[in-house]
């Protein structure tokens, strides 16, 4: 089944993991986050390491280890997390790759561009703090 907006598992894990960590009073480890999100521990570990490497999380090794947020959850928006994992979101999504559409009016009614713009705007304006109380 095709999806209008694609959110990869890695991007979803990054956002969910960051919200869980930001909202937790305790250090959360990969096993706990994987259990909560019903995801692959190995895939989650790779995503968490990207977040650590890029300065969003601190990691503590050992039996009582896990992840803590580095920074203010009010200052971290979902767009920066999403684009860290996926790269910049392409705002124009015509199916014709050459960008030389033979039509004067978009056959898709410009909806793909509108969906992309709305998605970007949502991610840009939503912070981790906004979602902490929603868990």
ZINOR-V248983 format. One record per residue. N is the residue number from 1. RES is the residue in one small letter. OMEGA is omega in degrees with one decimal (none if undefined). D_LAST is the distance of its C-alpha to the last C-alpha in Angstrom with 1 decimal. Layout:
BEGIN
n | res | omega | d_last
N | RES | OMEGA | D_LAST
N | RES | OMEGA | D_LAST
END
This chain:
BEGIN
n | res | omega | d_last
1 | x | -179.9 | 28.3
2 | x | 179.3 | 28.1
3 | x | 178.7 | 25.0
4 | x | 175.8 | 25.4
5 | x | -179.1 | 22.7
6 | x | 173.4 | 22.3
7 | x | -177.4 | 19.2
8 | x | 176.6 | 20.3
9 | x | -179.4 | 18.5
10 | x | 179.0 | 19.1
11 | x | 178.4 | 17.5
12 | x | 178.0 | 14.5
13 | x | 179.5 | 14.2
14 | x | -178.2 | 14.9
15 | x | -180.0 | 12.2
16 | x | 179.7 | 9.4
17 | x | 179.6 | 11.1
18 | x | 178.9 | 11.6
19 | x | 179.0 | 8.0
20 | x | -179.2 | 7.4
21 | x | -179.8 | 10.8
22 | x | -176.5 | 10.6
23 | x | -176.2 | 8.0
24 | x | 175.4 | 10.0
25 | x | 179.4 | 13.2
26 | x | 174.4 | 14.9
27 | x | 176.7 | 16.1
28 | x | 177.6 | 14.5
29 | x | -176.4 | 17.1
30 | x | -178.6 | 17.5
31 | x | 179.9 | 17.8
32 | x | -179.2 | 14.6
33 | x | 177.8 | 12.6
34 | x | 177.9 | 15.0
35 | x | -178.4 | 14.4
36 | x | -176.1 | 10.6
37 | x | -179.0 | 11.3
38 | x | -176.1 | 14.6
39 | x | 177.9 | 16.6
40 | x | 178.9 | 19.9
41 | x | -177.5 | 20.1
42 | x | 179.3 | 23.0
43 | x | 178.7 | 21.6
44 | x | -179.6 | 18.4
45 | x | 178.4 | 20.9
46 | x | 179.5 | 22.8
47 | x | -179.7 | 20.0
48 | x | 179.1 | 18.9
49 | x | 174.7 | 22.6
50 | x | 179.6 | 22.9
51 | x | 176.4 | 20.2
52 | x | -178.2 | 22.1
53 | x | -177.4 | 25.4
54 | x | 171.0 | 24.5
55 | x | 178.1 | 23.4
56 | x | -178.8 | 19.6
57 | x | 166.7 | 19.0
58 | x | 176.8 | 21.3
59 | x | 177.6 | 21.9
60 | x | -179.3 | 23.6
61 | x | 174.2 | 25.7
62 | x | -175.6 | 26.6
63 | x | 178.1 | 25.4
64 | x | -177.2 | 23.1
65 | x | 179.7 | 22.1
66 | x | -173.8 | 19.1
67 | x | 171.9 | 17.5
68 | x | -179.5 | 16.9
69 | x | 176.1 | 16.2
70 | x | -179.3 | 19.6
71 | x | -177.2 | 19.5
72 | x | -179.5 | 17.8
73 | x | 176.9 | 14.3
74 | x | -176.0 | 16.0
75 | x | -178.0 | 18.6
76 | x | 179.5 | 16.9
77 | x | -176.6 | 16.5
78 | x | -179.6 | 15.2
79 | x | -178.5 | 18.9
80 | x | 177.2 | 20.2
81 | x | -179.9 | 17.8
82 | x | -176.4 | 18.7
83 | x | 173.5 | 22.3
84 | x | -178.3 | 22.5
85 | x | -171.3 | 21.9
86 | x | -170.4 | 23.7
87 | x | -178.0 | 26.2
88 | x | 178.6 | 26.8
89 | x | 176.8 | 25.9
90 | x | -174.3 | 29.2
91 | x | -179.4 | 29.5
92 | x | -170.1 | 32.5
93 | x | 174.8 | 32.2
94 | x | -179.8 | 35.6
95 | x | 179.0 | 36.5
96 | x | -172.0 | 39.8
97 | x | -176.2 | 39.4
98 | x | -177.0 | 42.6
99 | x | 177.8 | 41.3
100 | x | -177.5 | 44.6
101 | x | 179.7 | 43.7
102 | x | -176.6 | 46.9
103 | x | 177.0 | 45.5
104 | x | -179.9 | 45.6
105 | x | -178.2 | 42.6
106 | x | 179.8 | 39.5
107 | x | 177.3 | 39.6
108 | x | 177.7 | 35.8
109 | x | -179.3 | 36.0
110 | x | -176.0 | 34.1
111 | x | -179.5 | 30.8
112 | x | 177.7 | 29.8
113 | x | 179.1 | 30.3
114 | x | 179.0 | 28.5
115 | x | 179.3 | 25.4
116 | x | -179.9 | 25.4
117 | x | 178.8 | 25.9
118 | x | 179.4 | 23.1
119 | x | 178.7 | 20.7
120 | x | -179.0 | 22.0
121 | x | 177.8 | 21.7
122 | x | -178.3 | 18.0
123 | x | -179.2 | 17.2
124 | x | -174.7 | 19.6
125 | x | -179.1 | 18.2
126 | x | 179.3 | 14.4
127 | x | 175.1 | 13.6
128 | x | -179.5 | 10.9
129 | x | 179.5 | 11.0
130 | x | -174.2 | 10.4
131 | x | -177.4 | 7.0
132 | x | -177.3 | 6.0
133 | x | -177.2 | 5.7
134 | x | -176.7 | 3.8
135 | x | none | 0.0
END
